């Protein structure tokens, strides 16, 4: 039976001197195989076979190379070649392998392998080419993802996928599950993420799964998943990178990898410091990341620790200087992760994983705080333990079953609770199953179900709060031809209230008192996704997707006396996302993506805030020899917000209605240029070229033009 081909298209060029060409054929039929990827290990070189199965590299240097020949539906093949002359017209035979068997050979902790639809992968090459220096900078250029933030290097960044979240003082909107190598890294109290210590330089890729994935990962994944996947190295190296820039920015990175008995030992050290673009926006960060794993990805142990001191800039309102914040945030974060895969047989795997995360955050005032404006020092001490086990079984190349369970235990010790609660604890247990079934050569069916149970112990005289939920999912993939795939998904997501939403007690500088609500019930989401993907073409790839979601009992903080969390009316979210990549020639490539989003209160009760309706990102990349230039643009339409700093307010019972205002639309242009010199790289970057004034959150101005210069050296 003819196998269905799923090809991941890569294009590479490197070196000059000799030619290398060959032909890819099927071992069973001896027929040529079209659109097979052939790339050279540890380089940026690649090719793809044509209709006759032919491929070719030109201008290679005399050296030892390892060819990686890959196509889903066939087993990967590694070929060692010593190129000291032209190496022409040799044959490479590929053995058949089912799509499901190939999926079984990758570790279960990577969401995209379990969720083969609506996934955006940002490669390390994309990160390097665009010189992304923060996570928020990276995600601002991803279609369907919005970032609301107070300043570039701060902690208070809110990530939203397809309108899942907005910004509200006191509300963290943790509807996007963030993973590091498949391990949850959110803070127990709020569900928010400390982005400061994430190892951008050592990421292999970033996987963005859009839409609810609660059938596998439970709560907080109703909006989608962001999975940060670190590199798996197979050679020894030492790498250093220094970046200097505006606002006295200094970034220093040193990385190294050692190999011993087929095991890699990787270390990354980072130091970052800058003054920030406005008062009290300074930051200083010290990060260390170590990882040990083997080449076959059968086990890994990683440890990431960071220490950071961040200013917490307040609102910038000219006639209200009292809103200026003098607060500092001092945080220690530690992430310990363990992973083990056991091959029971050729078609059976057991996957175990465990992680321990600890966060200690101490908020204090600067020593130059004006008299009479001191705030009490506060601390947050959060610890979480996550244990997960999966059993993976392949049945006759027709069915790929995953059955598993996980347990999460979380503890929060928070100073502002001392008079009311002791140390709130949360326990979450879940069991899940998913089966991917080959219905025909063109159809792949996926069904999944997860059951969750969550208990919250407030640490006081009151009884525990408990929640339970059932999350099903059905998806269908239709392979129209070797170039085109259609995906359909029906799913249900959920999120139980966080500790902050239930028990928060906080008085703001602008006169509002924020209070949690222990009577909250879980949110529910019902979603429909339809996607189309065109790939495997030498110079063009295109994707489009549409979605319609309904949120029931969405949790939000409502302005009143006090500001209180509540389950609000039903919310709908629908939209369209498109993306196109076009290679004009060997030197010029173009990328463009457009997102349309519409979020509505189905009962017309509450305003919908911080959801831009239109977003457009595009870039043009030009390469010539060792020189690369990229010009990018980002457009974002106006956003509604509720001006809670305004004196013009209306009262409806205990609720306060503030006037609805709009943030201006923005259009930003960026430039990144680089020059490769042997084992060194020089880069020059200008963000916000035209020095545009803009805000992503009310009265939090963002940086104008920012310039940076970087130097990277490998040994």
Secondary structure by P-SEA (a helix, b strand, c coil): cbbbbbbbcccccccccbbbbbbbbbccccccccbbbbbbccccccbbbccccccccccccbbbbbbbbbbccccbbbbbbbccccccbbbbbbbbbcaaaaaaaccccccccccccccccccaaaaaaaccccccccccccccbbbbbccccccbbbbbcccccccccccccccbbbbcccccccccccccccccccccccccbbbbbccccccccccccccbbbbbbbbbccccbbbbbbbbbccbbbbbbbbbbbbcccbbbbbbbbbbbcccccccccbbbbbbbbbbbccccccbbbbbbbcbbbbbccccccccccccccbbbbbbbbbbbbbbbbcccccbbbbbbbbbbbbbbbbbbcccccccccccbbbbbbbbbbbbbbbbbbccccbbbbbbcbbbbbbbbbccccccccbbbbbbbbcbbbbbbbccccbbbbbbbbbbbbbbcccccccbbbbbbbbbbbbbbbcccccbbbbbbbbcccccccccccbbbbbcccbbbbbbbccbbbbbbbbccccccccccccbbbbbbcbbbbbcbbbbbbbccccccccccbbbbbbbbbbbbbcccccbbbbbbbbbbbbbcccccccccccccbbbbbbbbbbcccbbbbbbbbbbcbbbbbccccccccccccccccbbbbccbbbbbbbbbbbbcccbbbbbbbccccbbbbbcccccccccbbbbbbbbbcc
